[in-house]
Amino acid sequence: MSPTRTIIVAALMLMPLGFLNYFGHGENTPLNKPFSTFPKQIGDWTGKEERFDQKIYDMLGVDDSISCNYSAPRGSHHNNSQIELYVGFYRSQRKGDIIHSPKNCMPGAGWNFIKTEKILINIEAHQQQNIHQQNITVNNILLQNGHEKLVMFYWYQGRGRFMISEYAQKIYLVTDSITKHRTDEAFVRILAPVTNGNEEETVRYLRDFTTLILPLLQEYIPS
């Protein structure tokens, strides 16, 4: 990347901080209901809630979050697969508590981005409920750390939007702070290990899991 382009990109990423401090007057939108009530049984999947070290929560600046490891029972369609769900919600991003992109934090933890794609999630009619879209696009990332591989889905959700681009997320953050006086938003991340080198199978059950949690998330995240 050229020095000029680097400066432009850096400016675009930092610009929201100034705008939010100027335009975000008193906005502070809570969750519809706390993530402590998020279901631990979702279809065949049984979850066990986990917590990060407090230093991580302090660094992230989230107002509410859920971190839960879901397992599918042996003999089910998903063959005892494992999925880690993390959702971090910000009531306001005006005072510097801005969502961190996994493109910054995952490499810092030793995970390299091997492949980046977009994947379409089809929402069946009976699942749509308050989701006013039939299809949702999410980021689909293949990560590697030594011999280990992970598949990661992630997106940004809030104020009635589903976004996968960090640039679009920042632009809408600024425009919504001006027009709606709102900067509340959630970051949603789903991780699963690739077993036996079968990346396609991992993507398939992550896609299935995503179709299950999208209507649930709509009950929690303000639209």
N, CA and C of each residue as an Amber inpcrd file, in Angstrom:
protein
   669
   0.8530000  -1.1890000   0.0000000   0.0000000   0.0000000   0.0000000
   0.8890000   1.2390000   0.0000000   0.5850000   2.2410000  -0.8650000
   1.3800000   3.4460000  -0.9720000   1.1990000   4.3000000   0.2750000
   2.2050000   5.1720000   0.5760000   2.0650000   6.0410000   1.7480000
   0.8240000   6.9150000   1.6990000   0.4860000   7.4390000   0.4810000
  -0.7030000   8.2950000   0.3550000  -1.9700000   7.5280000   0.6970000
  -2.0830000   6.2960000   0.1610000  -3.2710000   5.4950000   0.4270000
  -3.3530000   5.1170000   1.8970000  -2.2010000   4.8500000   2.5020000
  -2.1810000   4.5100000   3.9280000  -2.7190000   5.6600000   4.7610000
  -2.3270000   6.8900000   4.4250000  -2.7830000   8.0630000   5.1600000
  -4.2830000   8.2440000   4.9950000  -4.7980000   8.0420000   3.7560000
  -6.2260000   8.2000000   3.4960000  -7.0350000   7.1800000   4.2800000
  -6.5870000   5.9180000   4.2460000  -7.2980000   4.8630000   4.9710000
  -7.2890000   5.1430000   6.4650000  -6.1360000   5.5560000   6.9990000
  -6.0400000   5.8600000   8.4280000  -6.9810000   6.9990000   8.8050000
  -7.0680000   8.0120000   7.9340000  -7.9480000   9.1480000   8.2070000
  -9.4080000   8.7140000   8.2310000  -9.7940000   7.8540000   7.2800000
 -11.1670000   7.3690000   7.2230000 -11.5230000   6.5630000   8.4640000
 -10.5480000   5.8010000   8.9800000 -10.8070000   4.9790000  10.1530000
 -10.8930000   5.8180000  11.4260000 -10.1450000   6.9330000  11.4680000
 -10.1190000   7.7550000  12.6820000 -11.1840000   8.8460000  12.6820000
 -11.6680000   9.2240000  11.5020000 -12.6290000  10.3090000  11.3900000
 -13.8670000  10.1360000  12.2570000 -14.4270000   8.9150000  12.3790000
 -15.6290000   8.7720000  13.2130000 -15.4690000   9.2630000  14.6350000
 -14.2710000   9.1700000  15.2030000 -14.0810000   9.5820000  16.5920000
 -14.4500000  11.0530000  16.7830000 -13.9820000  11.9110000  15.8600000
 -14.2870000  13.3240000  15.9600000 -15.7560000  13.6180000  15.7440000
 -16.3500000  12.9920000  14.7290000 -17.7630000  13.2060000  14.4420000
 -18.6470000  12.7370000  15.5900000 -18.3190000  11.5810000  16.1520000
 -19.1610000  11.0370000  17.2150000 -19.1220000  11.9130000  18.4560000
 -17.9470000  12.4360000  18.7700000 -17.8440000  13.3110000  19.9280000
 -18.6480000  14.5920000  19.7320000 -18.7620000  15.0250000  18.4710000
 -19.4650000  16.2850000  18.1900000 -20.9720000  16.1030000  18.1060000
 -21.4030000  15.0040000  17.4240000 -22.8200000  14.8520000  17.1250000
 -23.5700000  13.9200000  18.0800000 -22.8690000  13.0620000  18.8220000
 -23.5620000  12.0700000  19.6450000 -23.9930000  12.6290000  20.9810000
 -25.0370000  13.4250000  20.9950000 -25.4600000  14.1130000  22.2170000
 -26.3960000  13.2250000  23.0340000 -25.8620000  12.6080000  24.0870000
 -26.6990000  11.9340000  25.0550000 -27.3050000  10.6140000  24.6210000
 -26.9550000  10.1260000  23.4360000 -27.5490000   8.8570000  23.0050000
 -26.9550000   7.7120000  23.8110000 -27.8120000   6.7660000  24.1780000
 -27.3630000   5.6360000  24.9920000 -28.4530000   4.5740000  24.9200000
 -28.4270000   3.7530000  23.8810000 -29.5180000   2.8200000  23.5970000
 -29.2290000   1.4540000  24.2050000 -30.0830000   0.9590000  25.1010000
 -29.8310000  -0.3420000  25.7320000 -30.2790000  -1.5020000  24.8510000
 -29.8270000  -2.6980000  25.2000000 -30.3390000  -3.9110000  24.5810000
 -31.8270000  -4.0580000  24.8760000 -32.5240000  -4.7810000  24.0090000
 -33.9340000  -5.0760000  24.2770000 -34.0800000  -5.9380000  25.5300000
 -33.1350000  -6.8470000  25.7350000 -33.0680000  -7.6470000  26.9570000
 -31.6310000  -8.1260000  27.1240000 -31.1820000  -8.3990000  28.3530000
 -29.7670000  -8.6880000  28.5960000 -29.3280000 -10.0190000  27.9890000
 -28.0570000 -10.0760000  27.5900000 -27.5120000 -11.3010000  27.0060000
 -27.4090000 -12.4450000  28.0150000 -27.5630000 -12.1390000  29.2920000
 -27.5650000 -13.2150000  30.2930000 -28.7220000 -14.1740000  30.0800000
 -29.7500000 -13.7290000  29.3370000 -30.9150000 -14.5810000  29.0730000
 -30.8400000 -15.2610000  27.7040000 -29.7210000 -15.0900000  26.9960000
 -29.6100000 -15.6760000  25.6600000 -29.6840000 -17.2030000  25.7650000
 -30.4380000 -17.8600000  24.8700000 -30.6530000 -19.3150000  25.0010000
 -29.3550000 -20.1210000  24.9660000 -29.2820000 -21.1040000  25.8440000
 -28.1400000 -22.0310000  25.8500000 -28.4780000 -23.3200000  25.0990000
 -29.7350000 -23.4730000  24.7190000 -30.1420000 -24.6040000  23.8800000
 -30.7320000 -24.0210000  22.6030000 -30.0430000 -24.2590000  21.4870000
 -30.4770000 -23.7420000  20.1900000 -30.5040000 -24.9090000  19.2120000
 -31.6840000 -25.4040000  18.9040000 -31.7810000 -26.5940000  18.0640000
 -31.0860000 -27.7600000  18.7430000 -30.1750000 -28.4280000  18.0110000
 -29.3960000 -29.5290000  18.5800000 -28.2280000 -29.0540000  19.4320000
 -27.9790000 -27.7590000  19.4220000 -26.7740000 -27.2220000  20.0410000
 -27.0020000 -26.8750000  21.5050000 -26.0910000 -27.3350000  22.3710000
 -26.1390000 -27.0310000  23.8050000 -24.9450000 -26.1600000  24.1660000
 -25.2250000 -25.0170000  24.8110000 -24.1650000 -24.0560000  25.0760000
 -23.7120000 -24.0140000  26.5150000 -22.4590000 -23.6530000  26.6960000
 -21.8790000 -23.4140000  28.0110000 -21.2280000 -22.0410000  27.9740000
 -21.7440000 -21.1360000  28.7960000 -21.2500000 -19.7660000  28.7690000
 -19.8430000 -19.6800000  29.3570000 -19.0100000 -18.8780000  28.7340000
 -17.6370000 -18.6660000  29.1730000 -17.4190000 -17.1730000  29.3930000
 -16.3620000 -16.8460000  30.1240000 -15.9990000 -15.4390000  30.3070000
 -14.5330000 -15.2400000  29.9810000 -14.2360000 -14.0940000  29.3680000
 -12.8520000 -13.7150000  29.1190000 -12.2650000 -13.1440000  30.4100000
 -10.9670000 -12.9300000  30.3880000 -10.3270000 -12.2000000  31.4850000
 -10.8910000 -10.7740000  31.5130000 -11.0500000 -10.2110000  32.7000000
 -11.6470000  -8.8810000  32.8450000 -10.8800000  -7.8290000  32.0560000
  -9.5680000  -8.0240000  31.9080000  -8.7630000  -7.0590000  31.1450000
  -9.2450000  -6.9630000  29.7030000  -9.7190000  -8.0900000  29.1470000
 -10.2070000  -8.0910000  27.7650000 -11.4870000  -7.2770000  27.6680000
 -12.3980000  -7.4580000  28.6340000 -13.6330000  -6.6740000  28.6270000
 -13.3340000  -5.1820000  28.7890000 -12.3480000  -4.8660000  29.6290000
 -11.9760000  -3.4630000  29.8140000 -11.4420000  -2.8810000  28.5120000
 -10.6610000  -3.6790000  27.7840000 -10.0970000  -3.2150000  26.5200000
 -11.1840000  -3.0550000  25.4530000 -12.1260000  -4.0180000  25.4090000
 -13.1890000  -3.9660000  24.4050000 -14.1770000  -2.8380000  24.6780000
 -14.4470000  -2.5660000  25.9430000 -15.3780000  -1.5010000  26.2930000
 -16.8340000  -1.8320000  26.0390000 -17.1800000  -3.1190000  25.9960000
 -18.5710000  -3.5090000  25.7190000 -19.4670000  -3.2250000  26.9210000
 -20.7470000  -2.9560000  26.6270000 -21.7220000  -2.7420000  27.6940000
 -22.4300000  -4.0340000  28.0830000 -22.5390000  -4.9620000  27.1540000
 -23.0950000  -6.2830000  27.4470000 -22.5610000  -7.2340000  26.3770000
 -22.4370000  -8.4950000  26.7310000 -21.8810000  -9.4520000  25.7740000
 -22.2860000 -10.8670000  26.1500000 -22.1270000 -11.7540000  25.2030000
 -22.3090000 -13.1930000  25.4280000 -21.1490000 -13.9180000  24.7640000
 -20.5160000 -14.8060000  25.5090000 -19.4950000 -15.6910000  24.9710000
 -19.8870000 -17.1060000  25.3770000 -20.2030000 -17.9340000  24.3870000
 -20.7810000 -19.2360000  24.6930000 -20.2440000 -20.2790000  23.7210000
 -19.8340000 -21.4240000  24.2460000 -19.3810000 -22.5440000  23.4210000
 -20.5260000 -23.5410000  23.2680000 -20.9390000 -23.7710000  22.0220000
 -22.0490000 -24.6680000  21.7250000 -21.5240000 -25.9810000  21.1480000
 -22.1090000 -27.0700000  21.6210000 -21.7360000 -28.4060000  21.1490000
 -22.9730000 -29.1080000  20.6090000 -22.7920000 -29.8370000  19.5210000
 -23.8750000 -30.6640000  18.9800000 -23.6840000 -32.0870000  19.4820000
 -24.7510000 -32.7730000  19.8530000 -24.6090000 -34.1330000  20.4050000
 -24.0760000 -35.1240000  19.3820000 -23.2920000 -36.0740000  19.8740000
 -22.7740000 -37.1330000  19.0040000 -23.9450000 -37.9050000  18.3990000
 -23.8070000 -38.2040000  17.1230000 -24.8560000 -38.9250000  16.4250000
 -25.8690000 -38.0140000  15.7620000 -25.7710000 -36.6820000  16.0390000
 -26.6710000 -35.7500000  15.3820000 -26.1530000 -35.4510000  13.9820000
 -26.9130000 -34.6440000  13.2800000 -26.5440000 -34.2620000  11.9150000
 -25.1920000 -33.5510000  11.8760000 -24.7860000 -32.9490000  13.0170000
 -23.5680000 -32.1410000  13.0440000 -22.3730000 -32.8760000  13.6620000
 -22.5520000 -34.1340000  14.0360000 -21.4280000 -34.9900000  14.4340000
 -20.5480000 -34.3990000  15.5370000 -21.1800000 -33.9780000  16.6270000
 -20.4350000 -33.5100000  17.8030000 -19.5200000 -32.3190000  17.5020000
 -19.9890000 -31.4200000  16.6400000 -19.2100000 -30.2410000  16.2640000
 -19.1950000 -29.2160000  17.4030000 -18.2340000 -28.2940000  17.3290000
 -18.0790000 -27.2520000  18.3380000 -18.1520000 -25.8770000  17.6750000
 -18.8810000 -24.9620000  18.3090000 -18.9920000 -23.5940000  17.8040000
 -18.8490000 -22.6220000  18.9750000 -18.0520000 -21.5930000  18.7700000
 -17.9230000 -20.5310000  19.7720000 -18.6400000 -19.2860000  19.2600000
 -19.6170000 -18.8120000  20.0200000 -20.3560000 -17.5990000  19.6830000
 -19.9220000 -16.4750000  20.6110000 -19.6070000 -15.3290000  20.0120000
 -19.3400000 -14.1190000  20.7950000 -20.1370000 -12.9710000  20.1920000
 -20.8760000 -12.2640000  21.0380000 -21.5730000 -11.0530000  20.6180000
 -21.2600000  -9.9660000  21.6370000 -20.7220000  -8.8600000  21.1650000
 -20.4470000  -7.7210000  22.0390000 -21.3100000  -6.5420000  21.6420000
 -22.0150000  -5.9550000  22.6160000 -22.9330000  -4.8610000  22.3260000
 -22.4610000  -3.5650000  22.9740000 -22.5620000  -2.4840000  22.2030000
 -22.1870000  -1.1510000  22.6530000 -23.4310000  -0.2650000  22.6410000
 -23.7880000   0.2600000  23.7960000 -24.9270000   1.1840000  23.8650000
 -24.5960000   2.4910000  23.1470000 -23.3400000   2.8760000  23.2180000
 -22.8700000   4.0910000  22.5630000 -21.4070000   3.9020000  22.1850000
 -21.0340000   4.4300000  21.0120000 -19.6300000   4.3870000  20.5840000
 -19.0620000   5.8020000  20.5170000 -19.6580000   6.6870000  21.2810000
 -19.3000000   8.1060000  21.1990000 -18.0240000   8.4380000  21.9630000
 -17.7490000   7.7080000  23.0470000 -16.6380000   8.1030000  23.9170000
 -15.4040000   7.2230000  23.7350000 -15.1940000   6.7750000  22.5110000
 -13.9830000   6.0150000  22.2240000 -14.1340000   4.5180000  22.3260000
 -15.2720000   4.0210000  22.8530000 -15.5140000   2.5810000  22.9150000
 -16.0950000   2.1280000  21.5830000 -15.2060000   1.9400000  20.6100000
 -15.6150000   1.5990000  19.2520000 -15.2840000   0.1430000  18.9850000
 -16.1460000  -0.5180000  18.2320000 -15.9710000  -1.9420000  17.9210000
 -14.6150000  -2.1980000  17.2840000 -13.9340000  -3.2280000  17.7820000
 -12.6310000  -3.6180000  17.2520000 -12.8240000  -4.6410000  16.1260000
 -12.1690000  -4.4190000  15.0090000 -12.2410000  -5.3670000  13.9020000
 -11.3890000  -6.5920000  14.2070000 -11.8870000  -7.7970000  13.8860000
 -11.0640000  -9.0010000  14.0700000  -9.8290000  -9.0070000  13.1790000
  -9.8290000  -8.1620000  12.1480000  -8.6500000  -8.0570000  11.2850000
  -7.4670000  -7.4770000  12.0400000  -7.7520000  -6.8200000  13.1550000
  -6.6830000  -6.2710000  13.9850000  -6.3130000  -7.2030000  15.1320000
  -7.3440000  -7.7980000  15.7880000  -7.0650000  -8.5630000  17.0150000
  -6.6660000 -10.0130000  16.7460000  -7.2260000 -10.6480000  15.7160000
  -6.9030000 -12.0610000  15.4760000  -5.4290000 -12.2750000  15.0970000
  -4.8420000 -11.4580000  14.1980000  -3.4070000 -11.6300000  13.9270000
  -2.5530000 -11.4100000  15.1690000  -3.0010000 -10.5160000  16.0470000
  -2.2570000 -10.2800000  17.2840000  -2.2550000 -11.4820000  18.1980000
  -3.2580000 -12.3750000  18.0320000  -3.3320000 -13.6050000  18.8160000
  -2.6630000 -14.7820000  18.0930000  -2.0140000 -14.4990000  16.9720000
  -1.2650000 -15.5450000  16.2590000  -2.0120000 -16.1830000  15.1050000
  -3.2220000 -15.7070000  14.7920000  -4.0170000 -16.2940000  13.7150000
  -3.8410000 -15.4940000  12.4290000  -3.4690000 -16.1880000  11.3690000
  -3.2680000 -15.5600000  10.0670000  -4.4920000 -15.7510000   9.1860000
  -4.8520000 -14.7200000   8.4350000  -5.9760000 -14.7810000   7.5020000
  -5.5110000 -15.4880000   6.2270000  -6.0370000 -16.6970000   5.9930000
  -5.6540000 -17.4850000   4.8240000  -6.5750000 -17.2030000   3.6450000
  -7.8480000 -17.0510000   3.9320000  -8.8260000 -16.8250000   2.8590000
  -9.9670000 -15.9960000   3.4050000 -10.4040000 -15.0200000   2.6180000
 -11.5100000 -14.1510000   3.0050000 -12.5620000 -14.1680000   1.9090000
 -13.7850000 -14.5160000   2.2730000 -14.8870000 -14.5680000   1.3240000
 -16.1320000 -13.9530000   1.9570000 -17.1370000 -13.7440000   1.1360000
 -18.4620000 -13.3700000   1.6200000 -19.3810000 -14.5550000   1.3830000
 -20.2800000 -14.8040000   2.3240000 -21.1720000 -15.9470000   2.1880000
 -22.6060000 -15.4890000   2.4510000 -23.5200000 -16.0040000   1.6570000
 -24.9280000 -15.6250000   1.7490000 -25.6610000 -16.5970000   2.6670000
 -26.3890000 -16.0510000   3.6360000 -27.1940000 -16.8490000   4.5590000
 -28.6550000 -16.6780000   4.1700000 -29.2990000 -17.7600000   3.8100000
 -30.7080000 -17.7140000   3.4340000 -31.5790000 -17.8770000   4.6740000
 -32.4780000 -16.9380000   4.8900000 -33.3830000 -16.9870000   6.0270000
 -34.7280000 -17.5140000   5.5450000 -35.1270000 -18.6540000   6.0630000
 -36.4020000 -19.2370000   5.6510000 -37.5610000 -18.3700000   6.1270000
 -38.6820000 -18.4350000   5.4030000 -39.8180000 -17.5550000   5.6650000
 -40.2910000 -17.6440000   7.1100000 -40.3480000 -18.8630000   7.6830000
 -40.8630000 -19.0020000   9.0450000 -39.8690000 -18.5050000  10.0870000
 -38.6110000 -18.2380000   9.6810000 -37.6050000 -17.7460000  10.6120000
 -37.4170000 -16.2370000  10.5190000 -37.9660000 -15.6110000   9.4980000
 -37.6580000 -14.2090000   9.2360000 -38.1170000 -13.2910000  10.3550000
 -39.3280000 -13.4870000  10.8440000 -39.8670000 -12.6780000  11.9410000
 -39.5890000 -11.1920000  11.6930000 -38.7240000 -10.5740000  12.5000000
 -38.4450000  -9.1480000  12.3350000 -37.2770000  -8.8750000  11.3950000
 -36.7240000  -9.9110000  10.7800000 -35.6450000  -9.7020000   9.8170000
 -36.2820000  -9.4000000   8.4690000 -36.1770000  -8.1720000   8.0320000
 -36.8680000  -7.7550000   6.8210000 -36.0130000  -8.0160000   5.5820000
 -35.2870000  -9.1090000   5.6020000 -34.4720000  -9.5110000   4.4650000
 -34.5400000 -11.0230000   4.3580000 -34.4980000 -11.5290000   3.1390000
 -34.4850000 -12.9770000   2.9410000 -33.0590000 -13.5180000   2.9490000
 -32.0980000 -12.6460000   2.6650000 -30.7050000 -13.0720000   2.6110000
 -29.8290000 -12.0960000   3.3900000 -28.9100000 -12.6440000   4.1670000
 -27.9540000 -11.8510000   4.9220000 -26.5500000 -12.2710000   4.4830000
 -25.6910000 -11.3070000   4.1740000 -24.3110000 -11.6100000   3.8070000
 -23.4130000 -11.4440000   5.0260000 -22.5260000 -12.4260000   5.2600000
 -21.5840000 -12.3550000   6.3800000 -20.1770000 -12.6060000   5.8530000
 -19.1840000 -12.1880000   6.6250000 -17.7960000 -12.4860000   6.2800000
 -17.4800000 -13.9240000   6.6400000 -16.8080000 -14.6180000   5.7490000
 -16.3910000 -16.0070000   5.9550000 -14.8680000 -16.0430000   5.8280000
 -14.1830000 -16.2840000   6.9460000 -12.7250000 -16.1950000   6.9960000
 -12.1250000 -17.5450000   7.3910000 -11.0850000 -17.9610000   6.6800000
 -10.3020000 -19.1320000   7.0790000  -9.0380000 -18.6290000   7.7600000
  -8.8180000 -19.0710000   9.0160000  -7.6730000 -18.6530000   9.8170000
  -6.7690000 -19.8430000  10.0990000  -5.4800000 -19.5640000  10.2430000
  -4.5370000 -20.6390000  10.5640000  -3.5080000 -20.1500000  11.5700000
  -3.2200000 -21.0220000  12.5370000  -2.1840000 -20.7770000  13.5400000
  -1.4220000 -22.0780000  13.6950000  -0.2380000 -22.1620000  13.0830000
   0.4960000 -23.4280000  13.0590000  -0.2690000 -24.4590000  12.2490000
  -0.5810000 -25.5990000  12.8720000  -1.3370000 -26.6520000  12.1810000
  -2.8410000 -26.5240000  12.4080000  -3.2370000 -25.5820000  13.2540000
  -4.6640000 -25.4190000  13.5540000  -5.3180000 -24.4740000  12.5570000
  -6.5670000 -24.7930000  12.2140000  -7.3480000 -23.9290000  11.3320000
  -8.7180000 -23.6630000  11.9590000  -9.2200000 -22.4500000  11.7380000
 -10.5420000 -22.0610000  12.1930000 -11.3090000 -21.4490000  11.0280000
 -12.6210000 -21.6210000  11.0560000 -13.4950000 -20.8550000  10.1740000
 -14.2200000 -19.8340000  11.0400000 -14.2380000 -18.5970000  10.5760000
 -14.8810000 -17.5210000  11.3350000 -15.9140000 -16.8240000  10.4570000
 -17.1230000 -16.6890000  10.9750000 -18.1360000 -15.8140000  10.3980000
 -18.2010000 -14.5750000  11.2840000 -18.3240000 -13.3950000  10.6800000
 -18.5740000 -12.2150000  11.5130000 -19.3030000 -11.1430000  10.7240000
 -20.0080000 -10.2870000  11.4740000 -20.7010000  -9.1480000  10.8810000
 -21.0110000  -8.1380000  11.9740000 -21.4420000  -6.9550000  11.5500000
 -21.8470000  -5.8820000  12.4540000 -23.3600000  -5.7320000  12.3380000
 -24.0310000  -5.5780000  13.4720000 -25.4950000  -5.5490000  13.4710000
 -25.9990000  -4.4810000  14.4340000 -26.8790000  -3.6420000  13.9350000
 -27.4590000  -2.6220000  14.7980000 -28.1570000  -1.5370000  14.0120000
 -29.0930000  -0.8750000  14.6710000 -29.8480000   0.2320000  14.0610000
 -30.5290000  -0.2100000  12.7730000 -30.9490000  -1.4940000  12.7280000
 -31.6510000  -2.0220000  11.5690000 -30.7540000  -2.4270000  10.4190000
 -29.4410000  -2.4920000  10.6380000 -28.5060000  -2.8210000   9.5510000
 -27.7070000  -4.0810000   9.8610000 -27.3550000  -4.8040000   8.7990000
 -26.3730000  -5.8850000   8.8470000 -25.2340000  -5.4630000   7.9290000
 -24.0190000  -5.3800000   8.4550000 -22.8880000  -4.8930000   7.6570000
 -21.6950000  -5.8340000   7.7940000 -20.9180000  -5.9410000   6.7160000
 -19.7150000  -6.7720000   6.7430000 -18.4580000  -5.9600000   6.4700000
 -18.5970000  -4.7580000   5.9600000 -17.4520000  -3.9100000   5.6380000
 -17.1490000  -2.9710000   6.7960000 -15.8810000  -2.9470000   7.2300000
 -15.4750000  -2.0310000   8.2870000 -15.6610000  -0.5760000   7.8510000
 -15.4410000  -0.2990000   6.5560000 -15.5800000   1.0690000   6.0610000
 -17.0500000   1.4980000   6.0670000 -17.9380000   0.6220000   5.5750000
 -19.3690000   0.9340000   5.5840000 -19.8670000   1.0950000   7.0100000
 -19.3680000   0.2550000   7.9090000 -19.7840000   0.3240000   9.3090000
 -19.4350000   1.6860000   9.9110000 -18.2500000   2.1930000   9.5880000
 -17.8270000   3.4830000  10.1320000 -18.6190000   4.6300000   9.4940000
 -18.8970000   4.5280000   8.2020000 -19.6630000   5.5790000   7.5260000
 -21.0710000   5.6740000   8.1010000 -21.7450000   4.5140000   8.2510000
 -23.0950000   4.5200000   8.8070000 -23.0920000   4.9300000  10.2760000
 -22.0120000   4.6370000  10.9670000 -21.8970000   5.0520000  12.3630000
 -21.9610000   6.5720000  12.4560000 -21.2660000   7.2530000  11.5570000
 -21.2640000   8.7110000  11.5450000 -22.6200000   9.2510000  11.1150000
 -23.1730000   8.7230000  10.0010000 -24.4410000   9.2600000   9.4910000
 -25.5830000   9.0090000  10.4780000 -25.6020000   7.8480000  11.1060000
 -26.6730000   7.5520000  12.0720000 -26.5340000   8.3840000  13.3410000
 -25.2910000   8.7190000  13.7080000 -25.1120000   9.5800000  14.8860000
 -25.6750000  10.9660000  14.6250000 -25.6560000  11.3950000  13.3590000
 -26.1830000  12.7140000  13.0030000 -27.6930000  12.6640000  12.8140000
 -28.1790000  11.6850000  12.0480000 -29.5940000  11.6530000  11.6720000
 -30.4810000  10.9870000  12.7210000 -29.9260000  10.0040000  13.4690000
 -30.7280000   9.2720000  14.4390000 -30.2940000   9.5000000  15.8750000
 -29.1370000  10.1540000  16.0610000 -28.5390000  10.3170000  17.3930000
 -28.3650000   8.9590000  18.0650000 -27.9110000   7.9910000  17.2710000
 -27.6740000   6.6330000  17.7810000 -26.3590000   6.0830000  17.2450000
 -25.5860000   5.4580000  18.1310000 -24.3730000   4.7570000  17.7080000
 -24.3050000   3.3670000  18.3350000 -25.4650000   2.8860000  18.8470000
 -25.4970000   1.5370000  19.4160000 -25.2600000   0.5050000  18.3100000
 -24.5780000  -0.5890000  18.6610000 -24.2530000  -1.5950000  17.6420000
 -23.6860000  -2.8410000  18.3120000 -23.8070000  -3.9530000  17.6110000
 -23.2490000  -5.2160000  18.1020000 -22.2790000  -5.7860000  17.0790000
 -21.2610000  -6.4350000  17.5860000 -20.3360000  -7.2040000  16.7580000
 -20.6220000  -8.6760000  17.0190000 -20.8560000  -9.4410000  15.9540000
 -21.1850000 -10.8620000  16.0850000 -20.0850000 -11.6900000  15.4300000
 -19.5560000 -12.6500000  16.1850000 -18.4860000 -13.5180000  15.6770000
 -18.8030000 -14.9670000  16.0330000 -18.6520000 -15.8500000  15.0430000
 -18.8620000 -17.2840000  15.2510000 -17.6090000 -18.0030000  14.7590000
 -17.0500000 -18.8600000  15.6150000 -15.8150000 -19.5940000  15.2990000
 -16.0390000 -21.0960000  15.4030000 -15.3760000 -21.8440000  14.5400000
 -15.4000000 -23.3020000  14.6550000 -14.0860000 -23.8660000  14.1210000
 -13.5240000 -24.8720000  14.8040000 -12.2870000 -25.4930000  14.3190000
 -12.5460000 -26.3610000  13.0920000 -11.5730000 -26.3700000  12.1990000
 -11.6340000 -27.2570000  11.0360000 -11.0530000 -28.6030000  11.4540000
 -11.8580000 -29.6520000  11.3970000 -11.3940000 -30.9840000  11.7820000
 -11.2280000 -31.8560000  10.5430000 -10.1860000 -32.6660000  10.5620000
  -9.8950000 -33.5870000   9.4540000  -9.7520000 -32.8560000   8.1210000
  -9.3440000 -31.5870000   8.1880000  -9.1250000 -30.8180000   6.9680000
 -10.3700000 -30.5140000   6.1740000 -11.5500000 -30.6910000   6.7960000
 -12.8060000 -30.5470000   6.0640000 -13.3770000 -29.1460000   6.2910000
 -12.8350000 -28.1720000   5.5560000 -13.2790000 -26.7860000   5.6930000
 -14.7270000 -26.6230000   5.2300000 -15.1050000 -27.2890000   4.1360000
 -16.4580000 -27.1470000   3.5910000 -17.5160000 -27.6090000   4.5880000
 -17.2460000 -28.6940000   5.3140000 -18.1830000 -29.1910000   6.3090000
 -18.3330000 -28.1820000   7.4530000 -17.2080000 -27.5700000   7.8470000
 -17.2510000 -26.5630000   8.9170000 -18.0850000 -25.3640000   8.4910000
 -17.8880000 -24.9090000   7.2690000 -18.6680000 -23.7810000   6.7480000
 -20.1540000 -24.1430000   6.7070000 -20.4610000 -25.3810000   6.3490000
 -21.8560000 -25.7950000   6.2280000 -22.5740000 -25.7160000   7.5810000
 -21.9520000 -26.2520000   8.6450000 -22.6830000 -26.2240000   9.9110000
 -22.6400000 -24.8510000  10.5710000 -21.6310000 -24.0220000  10.2410000
 -21.6690000 -22.6410000  10.7090000 -22.8100000 -21.8810000  10.0370000
 -23.0290000 -22.1640000   8.7590000 -24.1390000 -21.5300000   8.0440000
 -25.4800000 -21.9450000   8.6750000 -25.6190000 -23.2370000   8.9780000
 -26.8500000 -23.7270000   9.6060000 -27.0720000 -23.0580000  10.9600000
 -26.0040000 -22.9370000  11.7450000 -26.1030000 -22.3250000  13.0710000
 -26.4860000 -20.8470000  12.9570000 -25.9320000 -20.1690000  11.9580000
 -26.2250000 -18.7550000  11.7550000 -27.6990000 -18.5320000  11.4600000
 -28.3070000 -19.4190000  10.6620000 -29.7380000 -19.2700000  10.3660000
 -30.5760000 -19.4170000  11.6380000 -30.0650000 -20.1670000  12.6160000
 -30.8000000 -20.3520000  13.8720000 -30.6890000 -19.1410000  14.7930000
 -29.5130000 -18.4970000  14.8270000 -29.3150000 -17.4260000  15.8050000
 -29.7550000 -16.0590000  15.3000000 -29.8610000 -15.8740000  13.9870000
 -30.2350000 -14.5500000  13.4840000 -31.5820000 -14.0660000  14.0380000
 -32.6360000 -14.8890000  14.0170000 -33.9070000 -14.4150000  14.6130000
 -33.7830000 -14.1530000  16.1110000 -32.9520000 -14.9370000  16.8090000
 -32.7530000 -14.7320000  18.2450000 -32.0590000 -13.4030000  18.5150000
 -31.0450000 -13.0940000  17.7160000 -30.3150000 -11.8470000  17.9110000
 -31.2190000 -10.6340000  17.7140000 -32.1780000 -10.7620000  16.7960000
 -33.0990000  -9.6610000  16.5540000 -33.9460000  -9.3460000  17.7840000
 -34.1350000 -10.3440000  18.6640000 -34.9060000 -10.1190000  19.8880000
 -34.0990000  -9.3050000  20.9110000 -32.7640000  -9.3000000  20.7640000
 -31.8970000  -8.6580000  21.7280000 -31.3560000  -7.3150000  21.2290000
 -30.9280000  -7.2670000  19.9840000 -30.2470000  -6.0860000  19.4420000
 -31.2790000  -5.0860000  18.9210000 -31.2590000  -3.8470000  19.3950000
 -32.2510000  -2.8470000  18.9410000 -32.1770000  -2.6280000  17.4370000
 -33.3480000  -2.5380000  16.7940000 -33.3890000  -2.3040000  15.3490000
 -33.5400000  -0.8200000  15.0660000
